[in-house]
Amino acid sequence: MEQQPSMATLYVTLQGKGGVGKRYLTAAFPQWLVEQGRSVACIDTDTLNPTLLQYAPLKATHLKLSQGHPPVTM
């Protein structure tokens, strides 16, 4: 029987409203996964406050989604 590659699970933290605990959850959850022996890859897309980059053990990558796009003017 051919062995199937393992599937990855993707967790995304999204919420437009401030003050709901996104930063706390986004930093604490991957730390908990690592403590459980899971492998994690953290990607921070926040252009104003890339929180995950502040936690060196998570080795987060900063992905600039807005790079190359014209700025939005109001």
C-alpha positions as semicolon CSV with decimal commas, in nm:
position;residue;x (nm);y (nm);z (nm)
1;M;0,000;0,000;0,000
2;E;0,135;0,344;-0,097
3;Q;0,185;0,581;0,196
4;Q;-0,002;0,910;0,160
5;P;0,173;1,236;0,250
6;S;0,057;1,385;0,579
7;M;-0,181;1,676;0,558
8;A;-0,104;2,010;0,719
9;T;-0,356;2,206;0,919
10;L;-0,381;2,581;0,863
11;Y;-0,503;2,807;1,142
12;V;-0,587;3,168;1,056
13;T;-0,662;3,446;1,305
14;L;-0,890;3,713;1,156
15;Q;-1,111;3,978;1,308
16;G;-1,171;4,337;1,207
17;K;-1,257;4,456;1,556
18;G;-0,977;4,551;1,793
19;G;-0,942;4,433;2,151
20;V;-1,074;4,079;2,105
21;G;-0,751;3,895;2,192
22;K;-0,610;3,822;1,844
23;R;-0,250;3,892;1,941
24;Y;-0,269;3,686;2,258
25;L;-0,427;3,388;2,083
26;T;-0,198;3,414;1,782
27;A;0,112;3,407;2,005
28;A;-0,007;3,155;2,267
29;F;-0,157;2,893;2,035
30;P;0,157;2,811;1,834
31;Q;0,360;2,803;2,156
32;W;0,114;2,547;2,293
33;L;0,137;2,341;1,974
34;V;0,516;2,333;2,002
35;E;0,486;2,220;2,366
36;Q;0,263;1,936;2,242
37;G;0,539;1,824;2,005
38;R;0,377;1,964;1,690
39;S;0,571;2,135;1,416
40;V;0,455;2,489;1,339
41;A;0,527;2,750;1,073
42;C;0,409;3,098;1,171
43;I;0,341;3,364;0,910
44;D;0,257;3,720;1,018
45;T;0,085;3,944;0,763
46;D;0,013;4,241;0,991
47;T;0,172;4,547;0,830
48;L;0,130;4,775;1,135
49;N;0,221;4,544;1,423
50;P;0,379;4,209;1,326
51;T;0,341;4,052;1,672
52;L;0,468;3,703;1,591
53;L;0,807;3,841;1,491
54;Q;0,859;3,942;1,856
55;Y;0,860;3,576;1,966
56;A;1,196;3,443;1,845
57;P;1,125;3,074;1,932
58;L;0,837;3,071;1,681
59;K;1,070;3,172;1,394
60;A;0,787;3,359;1,226
61;T;0,804;3,483;0,870
62;H;0,670;3,828;0,781
63;L;0,467;3,815;0,460
64;K;0,396;4,162;0,322
65;L;0,068;4,111;0,140
66;S;0,038;4,478;0,047
67;Q;0,384;4,491;-0,112
68;G;0,363;4,599;-0,473
69;H;0,007;4,726;-0,444
70;P;-0,076;5,096;-0,471
71;P;-0,170;5,258;-0,139
72;V;-0,539;5,309;-0,065
73;T;-0,637;5,672;-0,032
74;M;-0,947;5,791;0,148
